[in-house]
Amino acid sequence: IIYEYSDFMKALLYHPEIYGKINMLTQAKFKSSYGLALYENCKRYFNVKKTPWLTLEKAGLLLGFDGIKGVYWRIKSKILSNAIK
């Protein structure tokens, strides 16, 4: 069996330190994709002991709700609160 990665994937995989290591059993327990994305992003900063401040747009890209338009309270009630649970 022979396989290869595209140049795009090679560039992403070249720096594995930017990705968090996630226990697959822990990952399987998540019921919300937003919760999993929040966990993955926080896990990346575990050894740093703090996460950076993010704009709502940047948080949306990281958590996967970048297409949702609206005010913060709507995003918080529909996405962030469930992800934190």
C-alpha positions in Angstrom: 0.0 0.0 0.0 1.3 3.4 -1.0 -0.2 6.7 0.1 0.8 10.3 0.0 -0.5 13.6 1.4 -1.4 16.6 -0.8 0.9 19.6 -0.5 -1.8 21.4 1.5 -1.9 18.6 4.1 1.9 18.3 4.2 2.1 22.0 5.2 -0.5 21.4 8.0 1.2 18.3 9.3 4.7 19.7 9.2 4.2 21.4 12.6 2.4 18.8 14.8 3.1 20.8 18.0 0.2 23.2 17.1 -2.3 20.4 17.6 -3.5 19.2 20.9 -3.4 15.5 21.9 -6.9 14.3 22.6 -7.8 11.1 24.3 -10.2 9.3 22.0 -12.3 8.0 24.9 -12.8 11.5 26.2 -13.6 12.7 22.7 -16.3 10.1 22.2 -18.2 11.4 25.4 -19.0 14.7 23.8 -22.6 15.2 22.7 -22.0 18.6 21.1 -19.6 19.3 18.2 -19.2 22.8 19.7 -18.3 21.3 23.1 -15.7 19.1 21.4 -14.2 22.1 19.5 -14.1 24.1 22.7 -12.3 21.2 24.5 -9.8 20.8 21.7 -9.0 24.5 21.6 -8.6 24.6 25.4 -6.4 21.5 25.3 -4.0 23.2 23.0 -3.3 25.8 25.7 -3.2 23.4 28.7 0.6 23.7 29.3 0.5 27.5 28.7 -2.1 27.9 31.6 -4.1 30.5 29.8 -5.9 31.0 26.5 -5.6 34.1 24.3 -8.3 36.7 24.0 -10.3 36.0 20.9 -12.6 38.1 18.8 -16.1 36.7 18.3 -15.2 36.1 14.6 -12.0 34.1 15.6 -13.9 32.1 18.2 -16.5 31.3 15.6 -13.8 30.0 13.2 -12.3 27.8 16.0 -15.6 26.5 17.3 -17.3 26.1 14.0 -20.1 28.7 14.1 -18.5 31.2 11.8 -21.6 31.3 9.6 -24.0 32.3 12.4 -24.8 36.0 12.4 -26.3 37.7 15.4 -25.6 39.3 18.7 -23.5 37.7 21.3 -26.3 36.7 23.7 -27.9 34.6 20.9 -24.6 32.8 20.2 -23.9 32.4 23.9 -27.4 30.9 24.6 -27.4 28.6 21.6 -23.8 27.5 21.3 -21.4 28.6 24.1 -23.5 27.6 27.1 -24.1 24.1 25.7 -20.5 23.7 24.8 -19.4 24.6 28.3 -21.8 22.1 29.8 
